[in-house]
Amino acid sequence: MSRKARLAVLVSGGGSNLQAIIDACQQNNLNAEVAVVVSNRDKIYALERAKKHNIETIVALPKDFPDKTIYSQYIADELKKRNIDLVCLAGYLLKLEPNFVRSFKGRIINIHPALLPKFGGDGMYGHFVHEAVLKAKEKESGPTVHFVDEVYDNGEIILQAKVPVLPNDTPDTLAKRVLEQEHKIYPEAIKIVLSKLGF
Ligand code: GRF
């Protein structure tokens, strides 16, 4: 397919992975464009990043919807309207409901800051992940990009990168080392998935 793939990136925070994806598109490392950025919170830096690049943003606050299923359906419908080919969760902290997963089956991916299947699941996000890795005295950690299915942090693994866990690490120093790798492997993983989708 010669046309560019249309990506939706879902965010809840700083958006450094969003930035890595935007950069990879602009440098033509990906035959793709970020068509829309969706956030479940307002006033987050990820939205500023999108605006700087003239990327459309949708802020959908869960409190404005009667329930989670209707919320998920709203986002799915907005993405369908925009002919999104691949949904990339990048620091998105809400769990997507089964109706959303069904709408984009096989076309939703996520990045997690640990080596799944270890250190995944409910409550395992942000600093909690790195704290758990240190507490378990792991020798290595690193990000995982995986497909999203209806079970949290469970879908097929696309790519992982490993970093050492150092004796004096704190959750912050480990998070930083892992995040550097996230920015490398997320665009690479998108490339792999897009090529499977025919791009
Ligand atoms: C990353 O550590 C990612 O693995 C996790 O949330 C963090 C998002 O960081 N899912 P950013 O918003 O992309 O900077």
Residues whose N, C-alpha, C, O or C-beta is under 5 A from the ligand:
A	BS01	GRF	G13 G14 G15 S16 N17 L18 A90 G91 I111 H112 P113
